[in-house]
Amino acid sequence: MDFELNQEQKMWKEAVHNFVIKEVKPYAQEVDQKAEFRLDVLPIMGQIGLLGLNIPEEYGGTGIDVVSSAIAIEELGWACGSTALAISAHNGLGCAPLVNFGSEYLKEKYLPQASSGEAGLTSLALTEPGAGSDIKGGVRTKAVKDGDEWIINGSKMWCTNASIANFIINLVRTDDQDSFSLILVPTDTPGIRIAPAEKKMGVKGSPAHEVTYENVRVPADHLVGEEGKGLRYTLATLDGGRISIGALSVGLAQAALEEAVTYAKQREIFGKTISDFQAIQWMLADAATEIHAARLMIYQAAWLKEIGKPYSKQAAMAKLFATEMAERVCRNAIQIHGGYGYSSEYPVERMYRDARLMTIGEGTSEIQRLVISRFLLS
């Protein structure tokens, strides 16, 4: 594959970059300190297409290719980790199952709202209390058919965007055995309780919540796809989400590198700037090299997905490398800043905290290694 971006992708990258410079990056510190997502920016994001990256044009979406979608998330990550995570989860987790598996009725009803941002973002609820990486074994939330309705009972954890979402797609058990399904639940449905946002180390402006369901009733036609195929739909969704989290990590690392380069050129010690010292030069060189490698891995996985070829292994490899790379780069950016890097007055401190989540969310590094090894040993 030729990894040179085509003209449309280059123009898209420039447009998103110009947007985030004006509307996202200047507010990143404020978003982190207040631990609040900026809802006022959603209409603008909807207008330029950031809320409908994988939504077809007939439902109001952007309908862009997968590489362009990764480019958008990288640019958002470069500007603000919190904002990038919320938008990544909206597109890759909340909207994707509906786009890929939902009925025409659900698509027509919910996707135009999702792509415009007029009703908020979207959310996907998988993890439950006491369970993390074990999606299949950890799901206890249950949906029982009652006439033309589903009755849902249970609880979910770490639901990104739940408090600012129009709907949540939930992975639930639909019988007493191993039948799992996805059901869309509007957040204004009686019986839903969304707890206050978790107090997190980083990406504080991307809210994550516990959500409980107590005899929540939704129409039977809010089943996403076929009954009993929810686990397969979920795993397919997570494959795509790994590309997005990897792209976000590349953006965070790129921003940290740029901050480190700027500081290294300005900071003087022993009569010269620290950029003249080989130890600093090597850290910067390693960072630039690893960022470049991670970006190419993300582009390859995205390209494979776009052309309909298997990409699960490449997505896992890209996510693993990009997220661990971002943590190293952000760590070394702090080291280059010295004591100032540990101060919240400098953005590299926030970037490091934001990057720390990426090796955990949407499949830990350990899970990625399991996925990769299974492909190698099969």
WOZI-V990998 format. One record per run of one state. SS is the DSSP state (~ for helix, > for strand, _ for the rest). FROM is the first residue (numbers start at 1). LEN is the number of residues. If there is no record, write none. Layout:
# WOZI-V990998
ss = <SS	SS>
from = <FROM	FROM>
len = <LEN	LEN>
This chain:
# WOZI-V990998
ss = <_	~	_	~	_	~	_	~	_	~	_	~	_	~	_	>	_	~	_	>	_	>	_	~	>	_	>	_	>	_	>	~	>	_	~	_	>	_	>	~	_	~	_	~	_	~	_	~	_>
from = <1	7	24	25	35	39	49	57	60	66	80	81	102	104	117	121	126	135	139	142	147	149	161	162	165	174	180	187	192	195	208	220	223	225	230	267	268	270	272	274	277	278	307	312	343	347	358	365	378>
len = <6	17	1	10	4	10	8	3	6	14	1	21	2	13	4	5	9	4	3	5	2	12	1	3	9	6	7	5	3	13	12	3	2	5	37	1	2	2	2	3	1	29	5	31	4	11	7	13	1>
